[in-house]
């Protein structure tokens, strides 16, 4: 319900993604890496080839425990807290993603 609500809030249907995973589909919750490992598995990618976007310290810890890179959005926690949890980059929102986080120039979020 939370995932669907969050996606609806930003105007993105779950069907637009190649894979979705929610907390009800894993036994161990964040800060354990299970949710991100399952998402990478469903995408057919090693977690090390993924960038996780998170807005909470436990989410950042889970992403890093999975072996993924992590972009911390500062909508819930300060950049310093997200970096202390292990975030590789921080940004205030998806419109201001650092180029290094996506391997090129900043991108536009297009629903």
Beta strands, then each sheet from edge to edge (+ up, - down):
strand 1: 51-54
strand 2: 69-73
strand 3: 89-91
sheet 1: 1+ 2+ 3+
end
